[in-house]
Amino acid sequence: MSRRDDCIFCKIVAGDIPCIKLYEDDEALVFMDIMPLNKGHLLVIPKEHYDNILEMEPDLYGRLCSLVCRLSKAVESALGPDGMNVQQLNGAAANQVVPHLHIHLVPRWEGDGVTISQWDPVPGDNDEIKATAEAIQSEL
Amino acid sequence: MSRRDDCIFCKIVAGDIPCIKLYEDDEALVFMDIMPLNKGHLLVIPKEHYDNILEMEPDLYGRLCSLVCRLSKAVESALGPDGMNVQQLNGAAANQVVPHLHIHLVPRWEGDGVTISQWDPVPGDNDEIKATAEAIQSEL
């Protein structure tokens, strides 16, 4: 099991720091965010240390997200929110604070004032978007 | 193939509305967001219509996210951003605009001014968080 001595989430996985645990299996741990954006805000993490999505194998990333989907249904039954955000931040430029990959599931209620998924859509330049698509496609 | 006549993403899947396509397979379509938050902003959708995460089978949701992970590596190679946000919005209360499930992959650069993953963490009430965790756990 790869682990970083200076990583707070690795310490939670090891049981050296407590958490409010919801679920665990061989490769994943699910626990409550203690700085919740809303009631029911939870985190899904791999037990192994990966800084971010770029370090991860797609199948494992997919299995963690499959767990998020399963959890969303339990959150729906337990709390009956009006909506839910799934968020996964990679890198300080994307506001990732703990550099151990984690997926946020944040229940939402009408008028809750949470702004993490609020933006004004502005049309982009079509030719520039096409050129960018070609650049990404050539790396797929 | 389940499809909604009034759904813009179903029309894109059917080819009735054009898109800047990056990738497709039997169950997923990947195309560029034409109202990009940043250069390289792309969307992963299931070809079948699902309003949101609650309607989806966890394994299919996981496979779409596994594709997001694969795409993140191509975006890294092609554009070399400083970070990336993965976002998936469920319900109007979570700011979902098109009610056909979609996952945003948004490349990020230092100082780009995008605020979708910026918030001030405030400690929650521990007893309340524990009670919420038990409520969710009982539905798992």
Interface residues (C-beta under 8 A of the other chain):
Chain A: I20 K21 L22 Y23 M32 D33 I34 M35 P36 L37 K39 G40 L42 N52 I53 L54 M56 E57 P58 D59 Y61 G62 R63 L64 C65 S66 L67 V68 C69 R70 L71 S72 K73 A74 V75 E76 S77 A78 L79 P81 D82 G83 M84 N85 V86 Q87 Q88 L89 N90 G91 A92 A93 A94 N95 Q96 V97 I103 V106 R108 W109 E110 D112 V114 T115 I116 S117 Q118 W119 P121 V122 P123 G124 N126 E128 I129 K130 T132 A133 A135 I136 Q137 S138 E139 L140
Chain B: I20 K21 L22 Y23 M32 D33 I34 M35 P36 L37 K39 G40 L42 N52 I53 L54 M56 E57 P58 D59 Y61 G62 R63 L64 C65 S66 L67 V68 C69 R70 L71 S72 K73 A74 V75 E76 S77 A78 L79 P81 D82 G83 M84 N85 V86 Q87 Q88 L89 N90 G91 A92 A93 A94 N95 Q96 V97 V106 R108 W109 E110 D112 V114 T115 I116 S117 Q118 W119 P121 V122 P123 G124 N126 E128 I129 K130 T132 A133 A135 I136 Q137 S138 E139 L140
